[in-house]
Amino acid sequence: MPSTLDLPQLLALAATLGLASGLRLYAVVFLTGLAGQLGWVPLPSGLQVLQSPLLLWGSAALMALEFVADKIPWVDSVWDAVHSFIRIPAGAALAYGVFGGGSDLQAWAVLSALAGGTLAASAHVGKASARAAVNHSPEPFSNWGLSLLGDLTVPGLLWLGWNHPWLALAAVLLVAACALGTACLLWRFIGRLWRVRRGPPDPAGALSP
């Protein structure tokens, strides 16, 4: 094993890192590296690079920037759009790192990367869809509330991953299912709203040459 963690803990860690990366990637990198640097948790060898001062300072700065950007309506949606190309591969890479330190665990590492990328994508799509919908509200409080919920969810998931692996796995599945369900409902609602605004098709226009 690449650390003192047992298999359920490693699986829970990979799952929580993947899912949480779809919500707050830089907070995940910073909090995981900080926990390892301070000796609060034993990081697997594939994740010990997160303890480096360069990554800690860099992820802290990006985490602060994301915290501010995520509180500003429409800026958060632009931020999410840009990070569609960052969060998903990063979630896969972090999940891979949980098992990637040992040559005897490469099969687990590959499966973990696939699952981590999928979970990151699920969380990212759900978050981006919900924030895009809330941005149409004229008041800022719902936007801030959703943003603060994301801020609190990430450390909560990571804590569960370290301390209660089976509860963490259940929470990951629940959050991922809710995120995908929210995204599907919102996109269906937006589609209906778009069709209503366009109005019914014009039969005369459809028949004209």
Secondary structure, 3 states (H helix, E strand, C coil): CCCCCCHHHHHHHHHHHHHHHHHHHHHHHHHHHHHHHCCCCCCCHHHHHHHCHHHHHHHHHHHHHHHHHCCCCCHHHHHHHHHCCCHHHHHHHHHHHHHCCCHHHHHHHHHHHHHHHHHHHHHHHHHHHHHHHHCCCCCCHHHHHHHHHHHHHHHHHHHHHHHCHHHHHHHHHHHHHHHHHHHHHHHHHHHHHHHHHHCCCCHHHHHCC
